[in-house]
Every structure is written in C-alpha cells, then in structure tokens.
Amino acid sequence: MTLGELRTIFFGMKQYEPANINELLDFAGQIYLKGNICLSKYRNLIRELEATGATKPDYALET
C-alpha cells in the first residue's frame, strides 16, 4: 500500500482530506488495529510517513 492509496482510503471513509501527515499516521494505526492491513504494509506505511515528517504525539506519563 502506498501513501496515495492510504489517502484515498482515508477520504473514502472520512469524506474529507487529512489535515496533516500526522492524521494519516493515526489513521494507518487505526486500520491496522482493525485488521484491514497486514503488519508488513503497516510498517512500510509508518516508515514512509515518518520519512515525510509525521510524528507520534508525546504523552506525558503521570507518576
């Protein structure tokens, strides 16, 4: 799966274009967890997205 295909699936499901590359990163995780793509496709997408500047949010852990 390519980033273009991911963007097309995103638009088909959500009916709007992603606001930024991070939204596509989150979406890729969602469709992977739902079993819609296999692990190897997910990992390739994550690599491509991170190479284009996508980042996962920083979570503050409470201790």
Biopython code that builds the backbone (N, CA, C, O; Angstrom):
import numpy as np
from Bio.PDB.StructureBuilder import StructureBuilder

atoms = [
    (1, "MET", "N", (0.855, -1.173, 0.000)),
    (1, "MET", "CA", (0.000, 0.000, 0.000)),
    (1, "MET", "C", (0.900, 1.234, 0.000)),
    (1, "MET", "O", (1.911, 1.292, 0.699)),
    (2, "THR", "N", (0.504, 2.207, -0.798)),
    (2, "THR", "CA", (1.262, 3.451, -0.883)),
    (2, "THR", "C", (0.564, 4.550, -0.081)),
    (2, "THR", "O", (-0.572, 4.387, 0.365)),
    (3, "LEU", "N", (1.259, 5.661, 0.090)),
    (3, "LEU", "CA", (0.640, 6.790, 0.789)),
    (3, "LEU", "C", (-0.560, 7.321, 0.015)),
    (3, "LEU", "O", (-1.541, 7.766, 0.611)),
    (4, "GLY", "N", (-0.482, 7.274, -1.298)),
    (4, "GLY", "CA", (-1.617, 7.701, -2.120)),
    (4, "GLY", "C", (-2.838, 6.831, -1.884)),
    (4, "GLY", "O", (-3.958, 7.332, -1.782)),
    (5, "GLU", "N", (-2.618, 5.529, -1.799)),
    (5, "GLU", "CA", (-3.724, 4.609, -1.525)),
    (5, "GLU", "C", (-4.284, 4.843, -0.124)),
    (5, "GLU", "O", (-5.497, 4.810, 0.083)),
    (6, "LEU", "N", (-3.393, 5.078, 0.831)),
    (6, "LEU", "CA", (-3.847, 5.356, 2.197)),
    (6, "LEU", "C", (-4.692, 6.620, 2.232)),
    (6, "LEU", "O", (-5.731, 6.659, 2.892)),
    (7, "ARG", "N", (-4.251, 7.648, 1.525)),
    (7, "ARG", "CA", (-5.001, 8.912, 1.460)),
    (7, "ARG", "C", (-6.379, 8.686, 0.820)),
    (7, "ARG", "O", (-7.369, 9.264, 1.268)),
    (8, "THR", "N", (-6.444, 7.857, -0.214)),
    (8, "THR", "CA", (-7.708, 7.559, -0.877)),
    (8, "THR", "C", (-8.658, 6.820, 0.059)),
    (8, "THR", "O", (-9.850, 7.125, 0.107)),
    (9, "ILE", "N", (-8.133, 5.850, 0.799)),
    (9, "ILE", "CA", (-8.952, 5.111, 1.767)),
    (9, "ILE", "C", (-9.437, 6.056, 2.864)),
    (9, "ILE", "O", (-10.595, 5.998, 3.278)),
    (10, "PHE", "N", (-8.543, 6.924, 3.330)),
    (10, "PHE", "CA", (-8.906, 7.908, 4.349)),
    (10, "PHE", "C", (-10.079, 8.748, 3.854)),
    (10, "PHE", "O", (-11.080, 8.899, 4.553)),
    (11, "PHE", "N", (-9.951, 9.292, 2.648)),
    (11, "PHE", "CA", (-11.007, 10.145, 2.101)),
    (11, "PHE", "C", (-12.310, 9.371, 1.924)),
    (11, "PHE", "O", (-13.391, 9.897, 2.189)),
    (12, "GLY", "N", (-12.208, 8.126, 1.477)),
    (12, "GLY", "CA", (-13.400, 7.307, 1.296)),
    (12, "GLY", "C", (-14.139, 7.028, 2.586)),
    (12, "GLY", "O", (-15.368, 6.954, 2.598)),
    (13, "MET", "N", (-13.401, 6.872, 3.671)),
    (13, "MET", "CA", (-14.031, 6.567, 4.953)),
    (13, "MET", "C", (-14.485, 7.812, 5.699)),
    (13, "MET", "O", (-15.540, 7.809, 6.333)),
    (14, "LYS", "N", (-13.694, 8.875, 5.625)),
    (14, "LYS", "CA", (-13.970, 10.063, 6.440)),
    (14, "LYS", "C", (-14.642, 11.193, 5.666)),
    (14, "LYS", "O", (-15.185, 12.114, 6.276)),
    (15, "GLN", "N", (-14.616, 11.140, 4.338)),
    (15, "GLN", "CA", (-15.229, 12.146, 3.472)),
    (15, "GLN", "C", (-14.591, 13.534, 3.571)),
    (15, "GLN", "O", (-15.251, 14.542, 3.317)),
    (16, "TYR", "N", (-13.321, 13.585, 3.938)),
    (16, "TYR", "CA", (-12.548, 14.823, 3.901)),
    (16, "TYR", "C", (-11.075, 14.467, 3.789)),
    (16, "TYR", "O", (-10.661, 13.361, 4.135)),
    (17, "GLU", "N", (-10.294, 15.414, 3.304)),
    (17, "GLU", "CA", (-8.855, 15.211, 3.169)),
    (17, "GLU", "C", (-8.199, 15.316, 4.548)),
    (17, "GLU", "O", (-8.664, 16.086, 5.389)),
    (18, "PRO", "N", (-7.137, 14.562, 4.793)),
    (18, "PRO", "CA", (-6.453, 14.674, 6.091)),
    (18, "PRO", "C", (-5.868, 16.077, 6.274)),
    (18, "PRO", "O", (-5.343, 16.666, 5.329)),
    (19, "ALA", "N", (-5.962, 16.595, 7.476)),
    (19, "ALA", "CA", (-5.475, 17.946, 7.766)),
    (19, "ALA", "C", (-3.956, 18.020, 7.695)),
    (19, "ALA", "O", (-3.394, 19.046, 7.312)),
    (20, "ASN", "N", (-3.291, 16.921, 8.068)),
    (20, "ASN", "CA", (-1.828, 16.889, 8.030)),
    (20, "ASN", "C", (-1.359, 15.437, 7.971)),
    (20, "ASN", "O", (-2.161, 14.507, 8.056)),
    (21, "ILE", "N", (-0.074, 15.265, 7.827)),
    (21, "ILE", "CA", (0.510, 13.928, 7.687)),
    (21, "ILE", "C", (0.338, 13.104, 8.971)),
    (21, "ILE", "O", (0.264, 11.877, 8.914)),
    (22, "ASN", "N", (0.274, 13.772, 10.119)),
    (22, "ASN", "CA", (0.086, 13.059, 11.385)),
    (22, "ASN", "C", (-1.295, 12.398, 11.456)),
    (22, "ASN", "O", (-1.458, 11.351, 12.083)),
    (23, "GLU", "N", (-2.269, 13.013, 10.817)),
    (23, "GLU", "CA", (-3.600, 12.415, 10.795)),
    (23, "GLU", "C", (-3.577, 11.099, 10.000)),
    (23, "GLU", "O", (-4.268, 10.142, 10.350)),
    (24, "LEU", "N", (-2.785, 11.067, 8.940)),
    (24, "LEU", "CA", (-2.623, 9.815, 8.186)),
    (24, "LEU", "C", (-1.897, 8.766, 9.012)),
    (24, "LEU", "O", (-2.214, 7.579, 8.924)),
    (25, "LEU", "N", (-0.929, 9.190, 9.813)),
    (25, "LEU", "CA", (-0.208, 8.266, 10.692)),
    (25, "LEU", "C", (-1.178, 7.616, 11.684)),
    (25, "LEU", "O", (-1.137, 6.403, 11.888)),
    (26, "ASP", "N", (-2.036, 8.410, 12.291)),
    (26, "ASP", "CA", (-3.037, 7.888, 13.217)),
    (26, "ASP", "C", (-4.009, 6.939, 12.509)),
    (26, "ASP", "O", (-4.370, 5.889, 13.041)),
    (27, "PHE", "N", (-4.418, 7.326, 11.314)),
    (27, "PHE", "CA", (-5.354, 6.514, 10.538)),
    (27, "PHE", "C", (-4.743, 5.161, 10.178)),
    (27, "PHE", "O", (-5.420, 4.135, 10.247)),
    (28, "ALA", "N", (-3.478, 5.158, 9.799)),
    (28, "ALA", "CA", (-2.799, 3.903, 9.478)),
    (28, "ALA", "C", (-2.823, 2.961, 10.686)),
    (28, "ALA", "O", (-3.053, 1.760, 10.542)),
    (29, "GLY", "N", (-2.581, 3.519, 11.877)),
    (29, "GLY", "CA", (-2.650, 2.711, 13.097)),
    (29, "GLY", "C", (-4.037, 2.159, 13.337)),
    (29, "GLY", "O", (-4.187, 1.009, 13.751)),
    (30, "GLN", "N", (-5.054, 2.968, 13.080)),
    (30, "GLN", "CA", (-6.430, 2.526, 13.285)),
    (30, "GLN", "C", (-6.802, 1.377, 12.359)),
    (30, "GLN", "O", (-7.381, 0.383, 12.796)),
    (31, "ILE", "N", (-6.467, 1.515, 11.073)),
    (31, "ILE", "CA", (-6.856, 0.444, 10.154)),
    (31, "ILE", "C", (-6.025, -0.817, 10.381)),
    (31, "ILE", "O", (-6.496, -1.922, 10.113)),
    (32, "TYR", "N", (-4.806, -0.665, 10.868)),
    (32, "TYR", "CA", (-4.013, -1.849, 11.225)),
    (32, "TYR", "C", (-4.656, -2.578, 12.411)),
    (32, "TYR", "O", (-4.813, -3.799, 12.383)),
    (33, "LEU", "N", (-5.021, -1.834, 13.435)),
    (33, "LEU", "CA", (-5.622, -2.451, 14.620)),
    (33, "LEU", "C", (-6.957, -3.120, 14.309)),
    (33, "LEU", "O", (-7.333, -4.094, 14.961)),
    (34, "LYS", "N", (-7.670, -2.600, 13.318)),
    (34, "LYS", "CA", (-8.940, -3.210, 12.915)),
    (34, "LYS", "C", (-8.735, -4.425, 12.022)),
    (34, "LYS", "O", (-9.699, -5.112, 11.683)),
    (35, "GLY", "N", (-7.481, -4.699, 11.634)),
    (35, "GLY", "CA", (-7.184, -5.856, 10.807)),
    (35, "GLY", "C", (-7.371, -5.626, 9.320)),
    (35, "GLY", "O", (-7.458, -6.583, 8.551)),
    (36, "ASN", "N", (-7.435, -4.361, 8.903)),
    (36, "ASN", "CA", (-7.650, -4.059, 7.490)),
    (36, "ASN", "C", (-6.364, -4.092, 6.662)),
    (36, "ASN", "O", (-6.426, -4.190, 5.437)),
    (37, "ILE", "N", (-5.202, -4.012, 7.312)),
    (37, "ILE", "CA", (-3.924, -4.158, 6.610)),
    (37, "ILE", "C", (-3.017, -5.048, 7.453)),
    (37, "ILE", "O", (-3.151, -5.123, 8.674)),
    (38, "CYS", "N", (-2.102, -5.711, 6.781)),
    (38, "CYS", "CA", (-1.193, -6.615, 7.487)),
    (38, "CYS", "C", (-0.026, -5.825, 8.097)),
    (38, "CYS", "O", (0.177, -4.651, 7.791)),
    (39, "LEU", "N", (0.717, -6.488, 8.951)),
    (39, "LEU", "CA", (1.817, -5.847, 9.667)),
    (39, "LEU", "C", (2.871, -5.290, 8.724)),
    (39, "LEU", "O", (3.357, -4.179, 8.935)),
    (40, "SER", "N", (3.230, -6.030, 7.700)),
    (40, "SER", "CA", (4.284, -5.550, 6.797)),
    (40, "SER", "C", (3.856, -4.281, 6.060)),
    (40, "SER", "O", (4.664, -3.368, 5.891)),
    (41, "LYS", "N", (2.606, -4.212, 5.623)),
    (41, "LYS", "CA", (2.112, -2.995, 4.964)),
    (41, "LYS", "C", (2.083, -1.837, 5.959)),
    (41, "LYS", "O", (2.445, -0.711, 5.615)),
    (42, "TYR", "N", (1.655, -2.110, 7.183)),
    (42, "TYR", "CA", (1.607, -1.079, 8.221)),
    (42, "TYR", "C", (3.005, -0.530, 8.493)),
    (42, "TYR", "O", (3.192, 0.685, 8.566)),
    (43, "ARG", "N", (3.976, -1.408, 8.641)),
    (43, "ARG", "CA", (5.345, -0.963, 8.925)),
    (43, "ARG", "C", (5.905, -0.132, 7.777)),
    (43, "ARG", "O", (6.583, 0.868, 8.012)),
    (44, "ASN", "N", (5.630, -0.532, 6.543)),
    (44, "ASN", "CA", (6.094, 0.239, 5.392)),
    (44, "ASN", "C", (5.450, 1.622, 5.358)),
    (44, "ASN", "O", (6.119, 2.616, 5.073)),
    (45, "LEU", "N", (4.151, 1.684, 5.650)),
    (45, "LEU", "CA", (3.464, 2.976, 5.698)),
    (45, "LEU", "C", (4.057, 3.873, 6.775)),
    (45, "LEU", "O", (4.286, 5.059, 6.537)),
    (46, "ILE", "N", (4.305, 3.321, 7.952)),
    (46, "ILE", "CA", (4.860, 4.100, 9.054)),
    (46, "ILE", "C", (6.227, 4.652, 8.666)),
    (46, "ILE", "O", (6.523, 5.818, 8.931)),
    (47, "ARG", "N", (7.058, 3.830, 8.044)),
    (47, "ARG", "CA", (8.377, 4.299, 7.587)),
    (47, "ARG", "C", (8.240, 5.464, 6.613)),
    (47, "ARG", "O", (8.930, 6.475, 6.743)),
    (48, "GLU", "N", (7.341, 5.315, 5.632)),
    (48, "GLU", "CA", (7.143, 6.374, 4.648)),
    (48, "GLU", "C", (6.614, 7.649, 5.296)),
    (48, "GLU", "O", (7.082, 8.746, 4.993)),
    (49, "LEU", "N", (5.642, 7.501, 6.185)),
    (49, "LEU", "CA", (5.059, 8.667, 6.839)),
    (49, "LEU", "C", (6.083, 9.385, 7.717)),
    (49, "LEU", "O", (6.155, 10.614, 7.708)),
    (50, "GLU", "N", (6.870, 8.627, 8.470)),
    (50, "GLU", "CA", (7.888, 9.249, 9.318)),
    (50, "GLU", "C", (8.978, 9.904, 8.476)),
    (50, "GLU", "O", (9.544, 10.918, 8.884)),
    (51, "ALA", "N", (9.280, 9.341, 7.309)),
    (51, "ALA", "CA", (10.273, 9.939, 6.417)),
    (51, "ALA", "C", (9.785, 11.278, 5.860)),
    (51, "ALA", "O", (10.594, 12.135, 5.504)),
    (52, "THR", "N", (8.472, 11.455, 5.786)),
    (52, "THR", "CA", (7.921, 12.712, 5.292)),
    (52, "THR", "C", (7.623, 13.702, 6.416)),
    (52, "THR", "O", (7.086, 14.782, 6.172)),
    (53, "GLY", "N", (7.975, 13.325, 7.655)),
    (53, "GLY", "CA", (7.841, 14.261, 8.765)),
    (53, "GLY", "C", (6.759, 13.967, 9.780)),
    (53, "GLY", "O", (6.582, 14.740, 10.722)),
    (54, "ALA", "N", (6.034, 12.883, 9.620)),
    (54, "ALA", "CA", (4.985, 12.534, 10.583)),
    (54, "ALA", "C", (5.610, 12.132, 11.918)),
    (54, "ALA", "O", (6.653, 11.479, 11.962)),
    (55, "THR", "N", (4.959, 12.532, 12.991)),
    (55, "THR", "CA", (5.430, 12.175, 14.324)),
    (55, "THR", "C", (4.254, 11.718, 15.173)),
    (55, "THR", "O", (3.122, 12.168, 14.998)),
    (56, "LYS", "N", (4.549, 10.826, 16.085)),
    (56, "LYS", "CA", (3.539, 10.379, 17.034)),
    (56, "LYS", "C", (3.499, 11.390, 18.173)),
    (56, "LYS", "O", (4.523, 11.996, 18.489)),
    (57, "PRO", "N", (2.350, 11.581, 18.790)),
    (57, "PRO", "CA", (2.265, 12.558, 19.881)),
    (57, "PRO", "C", (3.072, 12.114, 21.096)),
    (57, "PRO", "O", (3.204, 10.922, 21.375)),
    (58, "ASP", "N", (3.604, 13.096, 21.807)),
    (58, "ASP", "CA", (4.306, 12.809, 23.064)),
    (58, "ASP", "C", (3.277, 12.762, 24.182)),
    (58, "ASP", "O", (2.499, 13.697, 24.373)),
    (59, "TYR", "N", (3.287, 11.690, 24.892)),
    (59, "TYR", "CA", (2.354, 11.535, 26.010)),
    (59, "TYR", "C", (3.114, 11.754, 27.312)),
    (59, "TYR", "O", (4.188, 11.190, 27.515)),
    (60, "ALA", "N", (2.559, 12.562, 28.173)),
    (60, "ALA", "CA", (3.158, 12.781, 29.499)),
    (60, "ALA", "C", (2.607, 11.701, 30.430)),
    (60, "ALA", "O", (1.395, 11.545, 30.581)),
    (61, "LEU", "N", (3.507, 10.978, 31.036)),
    (61, "LEU", "CA", (3.104, 9.932, 31.963)),
    (61, "LEU", "C", (3.064, 10.491, 33.370)),
    (61, "LEU", "O", (4.015, 11.121, 33.832)),
    (62, "GLU", "N", (1.955, 10.254, 34.041)),
    (62, "GLU", "CA", (1.830, 10.709, 35.426)),
    (62, "GLU", "C", (2.426, 9.663, 36.341)),
    (62, "GLU", "O", (2.177, 8.469, 36.179)),
    (63, "THR", "N", (3.220, 10.116, 37.307)),
    (63, "THR", "CA", (3.816, 9.184, 38.255)),
    (63, "THR", "C", (3.336, 9.463, 39.650)),
    (63, "THR", "O", (3.734, 8.774, 40.589)),
]
sb = StructureBuilder()
sb.init_structure("model")
sb.init_model(0)
sb.init_chain("A")
sb.init_seg("    ")
for serial, (resi, resn, name, xyz) in enumerate(atoms, 1):
    if name == "N":
        sb.init_residue(resn, " ", resi, " ")
    sb.init_atom(name, np.array(xyz, "f"), 0.0, 1.0, " ", f" {name:<3s}", serial, name[0])
structure = sb.get_structure()
